[in-house]
Amino acid sequence: MKLGNRTVLVVGGTSGIGLGLARRFQAAGNTVIVGGRNTDLVEGLETVTMDVTSPDSIAAARDEVLAAHPELDVVVTMSGVMLIEDLWDPAHIAAAETTIAVNVLGTIRTIDAFTPHLLGRGSGTIMTVSSGIGFLPFPLMPTYGASKAAVHAYTESLRAQLAGTGVEVTELVPPAVATTPKQKELNPAALDLDAFLDEVWALLAQEATPNEILVEAVRQHRYAEREGTYAELVERRSASLKNLPNR
Ligand SMILES: NC(=O)c1ccc[n+]([C@@H]2O[C@H](COP(=O)([O-])OP(=O)(O)OC[C@H]3O[C@@H](n4cnc5c(N)ncnc54)[C@H](OP(=O)(O)O)[C@@H]3O)[C@@H](O)[C@H]2O)c1
């Protein structure tokens, strides 16, 4: 995709991967706006305050962004929460509800808010964000995996429905990425954010935008079923369940 002279909204760009990606777009000379609840944490980027669990908040943010940037042509739906759940304890339902509200409904509502604008322009890019865990479950985070599998399936249908309109749809599928030093401590195998973004940027820079942005480290998860490693990898990933109470 063209990576210069674009106007990019990164919803869920106030920290982590979204903030890093937003800064890459900014450094490449694009106009960038980041959205989220905690916009006061962001320095050096235009922000819009929005909570993707609230339709009113999304609509207000959409109106604010399009009034200031009628040329908006890239929307990234990065907002997400990753929550551990103990399925022996029915109280996990609160985490499940939050996960679906942010990761699934938040993504769908954000896309809905900007699709008419992008269709009206007849060009643009929607980037959704799933996860390797959407393709290969991490059993400590059951609803998270389900939510990201949902984002993947939704993205496939969105792409089919927008085919021929000039609006392209791409799915970023991150592996474990350490966005803070603490995350690197917890999971030494996680990619460093800068190394991850280097790979993402090179993949995005290809002339034909890939349907899925797959850095090298996520391919073993994305294609585990095809490669016959799925059962073994899920078993390996299940080892962390021993950290739950009474296991
Ligand atoms: N890091 C990884 O290992 C990894 C791996 C695979 C996929 N991912 C996905 O990549 C995305 C970014 O993850 P990250 O690791 O960079 O996490 P992060 O640093 O926690 O960033 C999450 C972003 O989502 C936003 N968000 C959360 N709840 C929101 C809400 N109700 N309304 C609006 N925005 C909301 C946060 O903004 P506010 O708090 O300001 O609202 C923040 O900007 C997520 O979708 C995650 O599932 C991450």
The ligand as an SDF file (V2000), in Angstrom:
LIG
                    3D

 48 52  0  0  0  0  0  0  0  0999 V2000
    1.1830   -7.1960   22.2100 N   0  0  0  0  0  0  0  0  0  0  0  0
    0.9130   -8.4220   21.7720 C   0  0  0  0  0  0  0  0  0  0  0  0
    1.6180   -9.3860   22.1190 O   0  0  0  0  0  0  0  0  0  0  0  0
   -0.2200   -8.6510   20.8200 C   0  0  0  0  0  0  0  0  0  0  0  0
   -0.2590   -9.8580   20.1150 C   0  0  0  0  0  0  0  0  0  0  0  0
   -1.2980  -10.0860   19.2300 C   0  0  0  0  0  0  0  0  0  0  0  0
   -2.2700   -9.1240   19.0340 C   0  0  0  0  0  0  0  0  0  0  0  0
   -2.2200   -7.9600   19.7430 N   0  0  0  0  0  0  0  0  0  0  0  0
   -3.2840   -6.9910   19.5240 C   0  0  0  0  0  0  0  0  0  0  0  0
   -2.7110   -5.7530   19.1580 O   0  0  0  0  0  0  0  0  0  0  0  0
   -3.5250   -4.6820   19.6480 C   0  0  0  0  0  0  0  0  0  0  0  0
   -2.6680   -3.7360   20.4690 C   0  0  0  0  0  0  0  0  0  0  0  0
   -2.1400   -4.4600   21.5610 O   0  0  0  0  0  0  0  0  0  0  0  0
   -0.9870   -3.8790   22.5110 P   0  0  0  0  0  0  0  0  0  0  0  0
   -0.2150   -5.0380   22.9800 O   0  0  0  0  0  0  0  0  0  0  0  0
   -0.3130   -2.7470   21.8440 O   0  0  0  0  0  0  0  0  0  0  0  0
   -1.8750   -3.4080   23.7500 O   0  0  0  0  0  0  0  0  0  0  0  0
   -1.9830   -2.0280   24.5560 P   0  0  0  0  0  0  0  0  0  0  0  0
   -0.6710   -1.3510   24.6650 O   0  0  0  0  0  0  0  0  0  0  0  0
   -2.7160   -2.3760   25.7940 O   0  0  0  0  0  0  0  0  0  0  0  0
   -2.9140   -1.1460   23.6120 O   0  0  0  0  0  0  0  0  0  0  0  0
   -4.2740   -1.3780   23.5250 C   0  0  0  0  0  0  0  0  0  0  0  0
   -4.9370   -0.1800   22.8950 C   0  0  0  0  0  0  0  0  0  0  0  0
   -6.3470   -0.4530   22.8870 O   0  0  0  0  0  0  0  0  0  0  0  0
   -7.0040    0.6800   23.3920 C   0  0  0  0  0  0  0  0  0  0  0  0
   -8.2740    0.3340   24.0330 N   0  0  0  0  0  0  0  0  0  0  0  0
   -8.5200   -0.5900   24.9870 C   0  0  0  0  0  0  0  0  0  0  0  0
   -9.7930   -0.5120   25.3780 N   0  0  0  0  0  0  0  0  0  0  0  0
  -10.3610    0.4840   24.6420 C   0  0  0  0  0  0  0  0  0  0  0  0
  -11.6460    1.0550   24.5860 C   0  0  0  0  0  0  0  0  0  0  0  0
  -12.6550    0.6250   25.3580 N   0  0  0  0  0  0  0  0  0  0  0  0
  -11.8820    2.0660   23.7060 N   0  0  0  0  0  0  0  0  0  0  0  0
  -10.8900    2.5260   22.9160 C   0  0  0  0  0  0  0  0  0  0  0  0
   -9.6430    2.0240   22.9080 N   0  0  0  0  0  0  0  0  0  0  0  0
   -9.3910    1.0220   23.7810 C   0  0  0  0  0  0  0  0  0  0  0  0
   -6.0420    1.2780   24.4050 C   0  0  0  0  0  0  0  0  0  0  0  0
   -6.3400    2.6630   24.5360 O   0  0  0  0  0  0  0  0  0  0  0  0
   -6.9300    3.3380   25.8610 P   0  0  0  0  0  0  0  0  0  0  0  0
   -6.5330    2.5060   27.0410 O   0  0  0  0  0  0  0  0  0  0  0  0
   -6.3210    4.7110   25.8040 O   0  0  0  0  0  0  0  0  0  0  0  0
   -8.4030    3.3760   25.6380 O   0  0  0  0  0  0  0  0  0  0  0  0
   -4.7080    1.0990   23.6800 C   0  0  0  0  0  0  0  0  0  0  0  0
   -4.4890    2.1750   22.7950 O   0  0  0  0  0  0  0  0  0  0  0  0
   -4.6710   -5.3470   20.4370 C   0  0  0  0  0  0  0  0  0  0  0  0
   -5.8000   -5.4830   19.6200 O   0  0  0  0  0  0  0  0  0  0  0  0
   -4.0890   -6.7010   20.7910 C   0  0  0  0  0  0  0  0  0  0  0  0
   -5.0910   -7.6750   21.0030 O   0  0  0  0  0  0  0  0  0  0  0  0
   -1.2120   -7.7060   20.6250 C   0  0  0  0  0  0  0  0  0  0  0  0
  1  2  1  0
  2  3  2  0
  2  4  1  0
  4  5  1  0
  4 48  2  0
  5  6  2  0
  6  7  1  0
  7  8  2  0
  8  9  1  0
  8 48  1  0
  9 10  1  0
  9 46  1  0
 10 11  1  0
 11 12  1  0
 11 44  1  0
 12 13  1  0
 13 14  1  0
 14 15  2  0
 14 16  1  0
 14 17  1  0
 17 18  1  0
 18 19  2  0
 18 20  1  0
 18 21  1  0
 21 22  1  0
 22 23  1  0
 23 24  1  0
 23 42  1  0
 24 25  1  0
 25 26  1  0
 25 36  1  0
 26 27  1  0
 26 35  1  0
 27 28  2  0
 28 29  1  0
 29 30  1  0
 29 35  2  0
 30 31  1  0
 30 32  2  0
 32 33  1  0
 33 34  2  0
 34 35  1  0
 36 37  1  0
 36 42  1  0
 37 38  1  0
 38 39  2  0
 38 40  1  0
 38 41  1  0
 42 43  1  0
 44 45  1  0
 44 46  1  0
 46 47  1  0
M  CHG  2   8   1  16  -1
M  END
$$$$
